[in-house]
Amino acid sequence: MKLCVSLSQGDSLLMSERCFSGEGELMIAKQNEQVITVHHEMSHGGCLMQISLNKPKALNALDLSMIRTIQTLLDDALSNASIKIIFLDAVGDKAFCAGGDIVALYNTMNDTGVNDNAENDSAINDKALVKHQNVSISSGKAPDVVSQFFSEEYRLDYTIHTYTKPIIVWGNGFVMGGGMGLYAGATFRVATEKTRISMPELSIGLIPDVGASYFLNKLPPGIGLFLGLTGSTLKACDALQIGLADVVIKHAQKQNVIASLLNLPDTQSSYITQCIAQFQSTNELLMPDLSLHQNDFSDLACQDTIALALVWLSKYAETKKHNSFFEKVNVALKKASPLASATFFEQMNRGKTMALASCFEMELSLALSSACSGEFKEGIRARLIDKDNSPRWKFQHCSEVDKSFVTQQFDYFDIRNLSNPLSIMINNEIQNHRRAP
C-alpha cells in the first residue's frame, strides 16, 4: 500500500515530497503538528485522504490555523480527481474534537477590551445599546480575530455539509461543540463505544452553534431543544437512534474499516454504506439513555416560551429523578446563561424553516453578539480560567430577559451596518458547485 504524508504547522501546510510503501521509507512527523494528512492508495485507482486532528492533550480543540488547514485540504481535494474519499479522525483515544479553542478566544477578548460594561464601550451608539432593569448590553464590534474564527469555522462546517465527495468522520471519544460542526454534516458519521456527544455552549454564555439551528431541528420533536438547553451527553446508541450518527463500530476496528474502503470497486454512496455496515456492532455496545424516552419530548416542542420550556424540563426531570441520565438536568439548567438560553429558544424556532446557509449566517450574528456583550467571555472565565463556576450572568433567570435583548442578538450586522462575511464565503461555496444539503 502506497502512502503520502503531509503535515500542517501553524498556518502553513507542509507537503511531503516523498512517498513510501509498506516496506519503504517512513517520513517521521515533527512535533507539534496539529493536522496530519495521509493519502492511502486504493486498489482500483485513486486514493483515500485521511485527515487527523493532532492535539490530543487539548482534546483536539480546534484553533484558527487548524480550521484553515482543513479548509484548504478539502478545497484542494475537491478539484483533485485522484482523491475519492475523505476520512476525518483524530489522534488519541479521548476525543475526536471537544470544541473550539475558546481559551484562545478568551485571551483575545481580554486583550482587546471586550467587557461587560456597556457605558465604557467607546464604539457604542444609541441604536447599539439596549438598557433594561439596570442591565446594559453593548453591541460594540467584536474583535476581528473572534469574527474570523467563527466565520471560518462555520464556513468549514458548511463545506462538510455540502461536499460532493464522500466524507467519513470517525467520532471516537468526545464530540462536543465545534467537534459536532465537523461531525454533523459528514456523509457517514461513525460513532464508537467511546463516543460522547454534547452541545454544552449555554454553560459558557454562547449559543449552540456550528449548524445546530439546522441539525438539531432535524431530530425527533423536542430532542434538539432538550440537548441544547441541558447540554446532555449522548452515548453512541442514543446518537444512532435519534439520527445524530449513522453507524456504531468498535474503535478497534478503525484500521480494518480503512483497509476495506481501500478495496472498494467504486466509491458511490451505496458501496461505502455496504462496506461500513459490515463492521456495525451487533451488541449495541451500551444501553441507551435518551432514545427510550424520545416520545416524551414532543410536549417540550410545544412550549411557547423559554420560561414554559424550562418549567416543563424541571418537572420532567423530577419524574425521572431516579434515572442517572435525567437527574443532572436541573443542575445543567442552573449553569446555563439565561440570556443565551432565551436566545437559543428563539434560534431553534427560527431555524425550523431556514435553509442551512441561513442557519449558519444567523448563528454568526448570535456568536458575535455573545462575544461583544461580555456574556461569552464571562462564561469562559468562570468555567475554564478562574474555574470558580460562578459566572456573573447579566440576568439571574430567563424570565428577566426582555425580548429586546434577545432580538438584538440576531441583529449584530444590521445594528453596525456591516455585511455578514459568512454570506460571501457561502456564495463562493455555492459557485464551486457543492452538493445541496
N, C-alpha and C positions, 0 to 999 in steps of 0.2 A: 504494500500500500504506500503510495507516494503522498507526502505531506509538504505543505509550505507554511511557514510560520511568520506572522507579523506581530509586532508589539507596539503598544502605544505608551507614550510617556508625556505627561502634561498635555499640551495642545497639539503635539505633533504625532504623526503616525510613522513609525519606523518600519519600512518594509524589508523583509529578508531578501537577499539576492541569491539565496541558496535554497535548494530543495533537497529532501533526503528521503530515502526509503527506509523500510523497517530494519534493513541491515546496514544502512548508510550512516552518514554523519548527522548528529543531532545538534541543532543550534540551541544553546542554553539561554533561557530567558534571563534578562537582567533583573536586578532587584527593583522594587517599587513600580513595576509596570502595572497599570491599572486595568488595561484591557488586553487580552491575549487572543489572537486570531489564528486558527489552524484551518488550512484547506485540505480536506480529505478527498482523494481521487475516487470517483465512483466507477464501478466495473463496466458500466455501459456508456461511459463518457461524461465529461463534466466533473464537478466537484460539489461537495457539501462544505459550506463555510461555517465553522464553529467559532462563535464569539463568546468569550468567557470573561465575566467581570472578575477582577482580581484585587479586591480589597477585603479579604476575609476577616481581618482584625477589626474592621469597621462595618462588618456585616454587609459588605459590598454596597455601601451607601453611595449614591450617585452624586458626583460633582459635575461642574460645567464642562470640564475637559473630557470626562468620560462620555457625557451626552453628545458632545461634538464629534468625538471619535466614532461612536456607534452610528451616528447620523451619516457621517462620511462613508463608513463601510457599507451601509445599506444603500446609499445613493449610488456608490460605485458598482455595487453588486447588481443593481437593477439594470444597468447597461452592459453588464458583463455576461455574455451568453454562456460562458463556461460554468458559472455559479448557478446551481439548480435548486439548492435547499439552504436555508439559514437555520442553524441550530444555536440557540441562545441559552447559555447556562452560566454557572458561577463557580469559582474556586472555593473550596471549603464545604463543610457539611452543615453548618449552622444556618446559612441564609443564602437564598438566591439574591435578594436585594431587600434590605429593610427600610428603604425610602431614600429620600434625598439627603444630602449632607447639610442639614439645617443648622448645625453649629457654625459652619462657614457663613451661612446666610445671616445668622445672628451677629457674628462679628462684623459683617458688612453693615448691617443696620446700626450697630453700636458706633462704628467708626464714622458713619455718615450722618449721625444725629437724629435718626428716627426715634421719636419719643412719644410719650403718652399725653403730653400737654399741648393741646391744640393752640392755645394762646401764644406759645413760644415758637410756633412754626412760621417763619418769615414768608413761606410760599403760600400762606393761607389767603383766601378771599371769601367774600360773603357767600358766594354760591357754593364754595367748597367746604363750608363749615355747618354742621348740624349741632344744635345745643338742645338738651332736654334734661330736666331734673339735675342740673349742675354737672352733667356729663357732657364733655365736648370731644368730638372726634374730628381730627384734622384730615383733610383729603389732600394734603400736600403730596408731591410726586414721590413715588417710591424710588430707592436708589437704582441706578442703571444696572448694576450687577444683578440685583434681585430680579428686575424686569427681564434681563437676558436669561437668567436661569430658568424662570418659569416659562417664558416664551419658547425657548429652545427645547426644554423638557417636553412641553405639550406638543411641539412640532414633531419630535421623535415619536411620541406615543401615537400621534395621528398617522405618521408614516407606517408604523407597525399595523395599525388597524386597516390601512388601505393598500398595503403592499401587494404587488401582483405575483410575487414568488412565495412559495410556502415558507412560513416561519414556525419553527417548533421551539417552544420555550419550556425548559426543564425547571419547574418551580419547586426545587427542593429546599426545605427549611423555611425561614421567614420570607413571606412575600407581603410586604407592607407598603402602604402609601405609594411612593414612586416606583416600587417594585411591581405593584399592581398595574401601573401605567405601561410597563414593558410587557406584562403578562396577559392582561385582559384582551388585547386586540390581536393576539397571535392566532395564526391559522390552527395550530394544535397546541393546547395548553395541557402540559403534563404535570400532575401532582404526584407526590410520593408519600410514603408513610410518615415522613418528617415534615410535610408541608403544613405551614401555619399562616393562613391568610387573614389580613385585617386592614381596616381603614381607620386608624386612630387619630386623625388630624384634629378633631374638635378639642381634644385634651391639650393641644398646643396652640389653640386660638386660630387655627386655619380651618378651611372647609375641606371635606373630602374632594379631591381634585383628580388630576390625571385621567379625565374622562369619566369620572364617577357619575356625573349627571346623566351620562348615556348608558354605561354598562350596569349600574345599579338599578336603573329603571327597566332593564330587560329581565330582571329576576322575578320570581313569583310575587304577587301583590304584597306590599308591606315589608318584604325581606330586605330590600335595598335600604329603605328608610331605617329599619332596625339596625342594620350593620353600621350605617353611618352615624346614627345617634349614639350608639353604645360602644362602637369600636371593638365589638366582639370578635374573637379569634375563631376561625373555622379550620377544622381538620380536612384532610383530603376527601373523605367520604361525603361530608356535607357539601364541600365545594362542587363535587361531581353531581350530587343530587339536585342542587339548585341552579346549576348551569354556569358556575364560575371556573370549572375545569372540564376537560374533555375525556380524560383517561387517568387512571391511577396505576402507577407502575412502581415497583420497589426500586429504591435508589441504586441498589447494587447492580441493576440491570442496564444502567445508562450506556456503558460501552457496548453491550450487546445490541442495544437499540440502534446506536450509531452504525455498528457493523452491518446490521440488517438493512438499514437505509442505504448504505453504500452499494448494496447488491440489487437494488430495485431496477426493474427493466424500464420503468417510466416514473416520472415524478408528478404525475397527475394526482389530485387530491385523493381519489379512491384508492390508489396504490399505497400512498402513505398511511391512510386510515387503516387499511388492512394490515400493513406492516406493524404499526404501533399497537393495534388491537391485540395482536398475538402475545404481547407482554402484559396485558391487563391483569392486575392482581385479582385472583378469584376468591380470596378470603376477606375482601373488603378492608383489610388492614386494621381499621379501627372502627368502633361503633359510632354512629352518627350522634350529634348533639342537637343541632338545629333542625335538620330536614324532617325529623319525626314530628315536629310541631309546625311545619311551614304553613299549613292551612289556617292556623290561628291568627296569622298576621294580616289577613285580609281586612280585619277590623281596624288595625293600625293605619292601613292605607286610606281608610275612610275619614280619619280625623281631619277637621277643617283648619286647625291652628296648631302651632308648635306647643302651646300650653296644654291643649287637649291630648296631643300625641304623647307628651311626657307623662301626663296623668295616667293614660292608658298603659304605657310601658311600666310605670311604677306598680300599678295594680296587678298587671300580668305577672311581673316578677315575683310579687308576693304569693301568687297562686302556685308558683314554681320554686318556692324558697328552699325546698329540699333537693333541688336539682343543681348540681355544682356549676353547670353552664349558665344558668339564669340568675344564680344568687349574686353574681357580680354586676348585674345590670344597674341597680340603683347607685352603686358606688361609681360606676362609669358615668352615669348621668350627672352626678355631682361634680365630677372632674372637668366636664366639658365647659367651654366658654359659652355663656348664654347668648352672646351676640353671634358667635359662629354657628351655634345650634339653630337659632332663629333664621339665620341666613341660609343654612343648609336645607331647612324645611322648604323655604321658598325656592331654592335652587332645584330641588327634586321636583317640585310642582311645575316649574318652567321647563325642566329638562324632558318631561314626558312627551312633549310634542316637538322637540327640537332635533335637528339633524346633528350628526356627530361633530362637524366643523363648528357649528353654532354653540354646541355644548362647551367645546374647548375655549372658544372665544369668550364665552360668558365666565368660565372658570378663571381665565386670566384676569378679568376685571375683579373678581372676588378675591383672588390670591393677592393681588397688588393692593387692594383696599385693606386687607388684613395686615399687610406688611407696613403700609404707611400710617395706619391708625395706631400702631403700637401693640395691638392685641396678639399678633403672631409673635412678636419679639418677647412679650411678657410670658407667653406660654412656654417658649423655648428656655427662657431664663429659669422659670420655676421647675421645669421638668428635667432639663439637661445641663444647665450651667450651675446655678446655685443648688439645685436639687432639693429645695425646701418643700416642693409640692404644694405651695400655697400661692398660686397665681393671683394677682390683683386685677381681676377682670373688670371691665368697665361697668358691667351690671352684675347683680347678685343672682338674678333669676330671669328666665325668658319673659315672664310677664311684665318686666320693667322695660323691655326693649321696644322702643317706639318704632312703628312701621317706617318712619322716615329714615331711621338708621339703617334698616335692612335694605330699603330701596337704594340708598346711596351706595351700598356695596356693589350693586350691579351697574352703576353709572360712572365707574372710575375714569373712563376715557372721555365721555361726554362732558363731565364736570371740568376737565382740564383742557378741553379742546384738542385732544390728542387722537391720533389714529391708532388702531389696535395692531401692533406689529405681527401678531399671530395671523391676522387676516391675510396679510401679504404673503406670509410663509405658506399658508394653506392654499392660496390661489396658485402659488408656484407648484405645490404638490399636485394639484388637480391638472395643471398644464402638462405635468410629466406622466400623465395617464396612469395614475394609481387606480386600483380597483375600488369600486364603490363599497362603503361599509354596509 
